[in-house]
Amino acid sequence: TSRLSKVAGRDHSLAAKSSGVKARRPRRRASATAIQKPSGATSHGQTARMSNPPIPTAKNDRNKIPDVPGYEMLGELGRGGMGVVYRARQKGLNRMVALKMVLNNAASESELDRFRLEARAVALVQHPGIVQVFDVGEHNGLPYFSLEFVEGGPLDNRLKGEPQDVKFTASVMEKVCRAMGYAHSKKIIHRDLKPANILLTKTDEPKVTDFGLAKEMDSDE
């Protein structure tokens, strides 16, 4: 039998050569005992390192909720490039507030000036359509101010890119325009008015917030 196989193989090879076509060798079947790639190996053949416990860094410190005197800090509401906003309870008056604070001591003097301007701008515009400032202070060298806490959330969460009821839309637009008109009468320009910076109360009353880019009209900036 082995001799016949050799003859048949030789005849097959000769026939292929005579037709100008190279003979194809039969494919080798994968061995059932093929070596498995080590667990954690990458596509480049490098073995991934075992994950180690995170080493404390300055970035981790930034995520810690500070213990501000006079306030019970309840959690983070959001953050931006320079500041972070916490949900807190003002102990003396037993009321919920949004406490906004500079993220770290690395903030430049111009950033600190802008932060203080925001508190001053909100304090100047006492209006039912604008989130009110309650307190201004400093903790561990970081300035902060507490604001009226609005439970309904931002308008953009309500919109979700979809058309809204006509009466609701007209009501919100009218009240926001009146609030901005009052701010302009106090020489304050918001400069960042958008749905994300308009909060809704439980009864759908709009309140403009985030005067972080505000400008006093008689300033040189």
N, C-alpha and C positions, 0 to 999 in steps of 0.2 A: 504493500500500500504506500509506504514512504517513497518507494522508487517511482511509482506512478505519479505521485504528487510532484516530485522533482521534475519529471518529464513534462507534466502539464504546465508547471510554472515556467519552464524554459520555453515551451511552445508559445505560451501567452506573451512572454517577453519578446520573442522573435517576431511574432505577429504584430506587436505594437511598433517595433522598430521599423518593420517593413512599410508600415502605413505612415511613418513620420511622426507618430504620436508617442510621447513618453509614457511608459507604463506607470500607472498609479499604484503606489504601495497601499495595501489594505490598512485602514486606520486602526491604530491600537486602542483597545478599550481601556478606559480609565480603571486603574486598579482599585479594588474594593478597600485596599489598605492605604489609599492616598493620604499624604501628610496633610493634616489640617493646619490652616493658618493660626498662629497663636492668638488667643483671646486678647483683644485690644490692639491688634496689628492694624496699621493704616494701609491705604491703597498703595503707598510707596514702600511698603515693606518694613516701615519703622514701627516699633511697638510703642503704643501710647503710654505715657507715664501714669502711675496710679494717682488719683486725685487726693490731695492733702487738705487738711482743714485750712480754711482761709486765714491768712495772717492779717491781724488788725491793721488798717491803714487809715489815712486821713479821710478817704472817701467813706469808709464805714462810719467814722465819727460824724460825718455830715448827716448820716441817716438816723442818728440817735435823736429822740425827741427830748428837747431841753426841759429842765425843770424851772420854769419861770415863776418867781415869787408872786403870789396873789392869784395864780391861775392853776387849775387842774387840767393838764394837757391830756386830751382824749384821743388824739390821732392826727394823721396828716391828711389834708384835703387836696393839696397839689403843690407843685413847685415849678419854678422857672429857672432862667439862667443865673439870677442873682438872689432871689428870695424864695421862701417856702411859707405856706399857709397851713396853720394847724387849727383843728377844731378844739376849743377849750371852754372851760367854765370859769367865769370870773367869780371867785369865791366871795368877795365882799358884797356883791349885789346878786349873787346866785343866778347869773344869766349866761346863756350860751353866747359865745363870740367866735369870730374868726381872727386868729392871731397871726399876723404877718411879720416875718423876721428875716433879716439878712442871713444868707446861708453860712458864711464864714468870715473870718477876719481878713481874708485876702482881697476883699472888695476894695476897689479903688476909691479915691476921694470923690470922683465924679459920680460913681455909682451910689455912694452913700448920700451925696447931695440929692440925687434923683429920688432915692428912697424917702428922704425927709420931705422932699417937695410933694410926693404923693400924699403923705399924711397931712401936710399943710393944705394941699388943694382940696382934699375931702373935707377937712375941717371948715373950710371957707364956704362950702356949698351945702348948707343945711336944707335939704329938700327931701320930700317923701319918695321921690323917684331915684334917689341916690343913696347908696349904702353909706351909713354914718360911721364916723370914727369915734371911739369911746375913750381910748387911753393911748398914751405915747410913753415909751420908756426905753431902757437899755438893760441887757442881761449879758454878763461876761463880755462886755465890749461890743455886743451886737445890738443895734437898734431894732426896735419892734414897735408895732402899734396894733391895737385890737379894734376890730370892726364889727358892725352889726352882722349877726349870723342869719343868713337867708336859707331856709330849709328846702325850698322848692328846686334848687339846682339851676344850672345855666340854661339859657334859652335854646342853645344849639342842641342840647339833649332832647328837648321837646320837639324841635323842628324835624330832625333826622332827614333833612333834605326833601321833605314832602310838603305839599301845599297844606295850609292851615285854614281853619274856619275864618270867614271874612270878618266877623265881629271881633273875634279874638285878635286877629292881625291888626285891625284898625285901632283897637283899644291900646295894644302894646305900642304901636307906632306913635300914637298921640302922646302917651305918657312919657315915652322916652324922649320925644322931641321937646316936650315941656321941660323935662329935667335938664336936657342939654342947653336949652335956651336960658334957663336960670344960671347954669354954670358959666355960660358966656357973659351973662350980665355981671358976673363976679370976676370977669377977665380970666377964666380958666377954660382952656381947650383940652378936651380929652385925648384926641389924636389916635385912639385905638378902639373906636366904637365898633363892636361886632357882636353877634349872638352869644359868643362864649363869654363876653364881658357884661352880659345882661342877665341878672338872676331873677328868678320868679319865686314869689311867695306861694304859700299853700293855696291862696285865693287868686293866683295868676296875676298879681300885681308886679310889674317889672321894676327892678332897681339896678341902676348902672353901677358897675364896680370896676376895679383895677385902673386907677389913675396913674399907673407906673410911668407912662409916657406923656403925662399931662404937661402943659406949658402955660405959664402965666403970660398973657398977651403983652404986658408992658415990660417983659424981661428981654434981655439981649440974646438969650439962648435960641 
